[in-house]
Amino acid sequence: MNFTISEPQGGAGLAKLSVWEAGYKICLDVYRLADSFKDEIAKEQVKKVTIPVLFDVSHKGGAKLSKGHLKRLKQMHLSMQRLSTMMMFVHDLEYLDTKKYLELNSNMNYLQAKLKKIIKYQERKLKNP
């Protein structure tokens, strides 16, 4: 199955990665970025929100078309939404510069759109096998 969604600006190369690999790459970028924050609480909270996405990424296994796989995709989508909200918050607190935020936000939106498309496809397939 081919899911074509426009690559985010900044050319992160996410289009060539699976959703799991793209999720891992985004988490790695966010984790490294959080290390640069001077505020320890902000650093800790961003890392804390990143963990569920990594957990969802680590549970990628299983059948491609199953209720369990669909549930994991939905969990990853929700975790990405939380991470996106946290990054907006740290940007608004000025811990994150606008250029980096826009690049990261574009990548997260791209992954969320890709996840949403796969979720809808799998929901249809599970209803009408």
C-alpha positions as CSV (number, residue, x, y, z in Angstrom):
1,M,0.0,0.0,0.0
2,N,1.3,3.4,-1.0
3,F,0.6,6.4,1.2
4,T,1.7,9.6,-0.4
5,I,1.7,12.6,1.8
6,S,3.9,15.6,1.0
7,E,7.3,15.5,2.6
8,P,7.6,18.2,5.3
9,Q,9.6,21.3,4.6
10,G,13.2,21.0,5.7
11,G,13.7,17.6,3.9
12,A,14.0,15.4,7.0
13,G,13.8,12.3,4.7
14,L,10.7,11.0,6.6
15,A,8.9,10.0,3.4
16,K,11.4,7.1,3.0
17,L,10.9,5.8,6.5
18,S,8.2,3.7,8.0
19,V,5.9,5.4,10.5
20,W,7.8,3.6,13.2
21,E,11.2,4.7,12.0
22,A,9.9,8.3,11.5
23,G,8.5,8.3,15.0
24,Y,11.8,7.1,16.4
25,K,13.7,9.8,14.4
26,I,11.4,12.5,15.7
27,C,11.8,11.3,19.3
28,L,15.5,11.3,19.0
29,D,15.5,14.8,17.6
30,V,13.2,16.0,20.4
31,Y,15.3,14.3,23.1
32,R,18.5,15.9,21.8
33,L,16.8,19.2,21.6
34,A,15.5,19.0,25.2
35,D,19.1,18.5,26.4
36,S,19.8,22.1,25.2
37,F,17.1,23.6,27.5
38,K,18.4,25.6,30.4
39,D,15.3,24.9,32.5
40,E,15.6,21.5,34.0
41,I,11.8,21.1,34.6
42,A,11.1,21.8,30.9
43,K,13.8,19.4,29.9
44,E,12.4,16.7,32.1
45,Q,8.8,17.3,31.0
46,V,9.6,17.2,27.3
47,K,11.6,13.9,27.7
48,K,8.7,12.5,29.8
49,V,6.2,13.2,26.9
50,T,8.6,11.6,24.4
51,I,8.7,8.3,26.3
52,P,5.2,7.1,25.3
53,V,6.0,7.7,21.6
54,L,9.1,5.6,22.0
55,F,7.1,2.9,23.8
56,D,4.6,2.9,20.9
57,V,7.4,2.7,18.4
58,S,9.0,-0.3,20.2
59,H,5.7,-2.2,20.0
60,K,5.5,-2.1,16.2
61,G,5.5,-5.8,15.8
62,G,2.6,-8.1,15.0
63,A,0.4,-8.6,12.0
64,K,0.0,-5.7,9.6
65,L,-3.7,-5.9,9.7
66,S,-5.1,-6.7,13.2
67,K,-7.0,-4.9,16.0
68,G,-3.8,-4.9,18.1
69,H,-1.8,-3.3,15.3
70,L,-4.5,-0.7,14.8
71,K,-4.6,0.0,18.5
72,R,-0.8,0.6,18.6
73,L,-1.1,3.0,15.6
74,K,-3.9,5.0,17.4
75,Q,-1.8,5.1,20.6
76,M,1.2,6.4,18.6
77,H,-1.0,9.0,17.0
78,L,-2.3,10.2,20.4
79,S,1.3,10.2,21.8
80,M,2.4,12.3,18.8
81,Q,-0.4,14.8,19.5
82,R,0.8,15.1,23.1
83,L,4.4,15.6,22.0
84,S,3.3,18.2,19.5
85,T,1.4,20.2,22.1
86,M,4.4,20.0,24.5
87,M,6.7,21.4,21.8
88,M,4.3,24.2,21.1
89,F,4.3,25.0,24.8
90,V,8.1,25.1,25.1
91,H,8.3,27.2,22.0
92,D,5.8,29.7,23.5
93,L,8.0,29.8,26.6
94,E,10.9,30.7,24.3
95,Y,13.0,27.6,25.1
96,L,12.8,26.7,21.5
97,D,13.5,29.0,18.6
98,T,10.9,29.5,15.9
99,K,12.9,28.0,13.0
100,K,13.5,24.8,14.9
101,Y,10.0,24.6,16.2
102,L,8.5,25.0,12.7
103,E,10.8,22.3,11.3
104,L,9.9,19.9,14.1
105,N,6.2,20.8,14.0
106,S,6.2,20.1,10.2
107,N,7.8,16.7,10.8
108,M,5.3,15.8,13.6
109,N,2.3,17.0,11.5
110,Y,3.6,14.9,8.6
111,L,3.9,11.8,10.7
112,Q,0.5,12.4,12.3
113,A,-1.1,12.7,8.8
114,K,0.6,9.5,7.7
115,L,-0.6,7.7,10.8
116,K,-4.1,9.0,10.3
117,K,-4.2,7.8,6.7
118,I,-3.0,4.3,7.7
119,I,-5.4,4.1,10.6
120,K,-8.4,5.0,8.4
121,Y,-7.2,2.4,5.8
122,Q,-6.9,-0.3,8.4
123,E,-10.2,0.5,10.0
124,R,-11.9,0.1,6.6
125,K,-10.1,-3.1,5.9
126,L,-11.0,-4.6,9.3
127,K,-14.7,-3.7,8.8
128,N,-14.8,-5.1,5.2
129,P,-12.0,-7.8,4.9
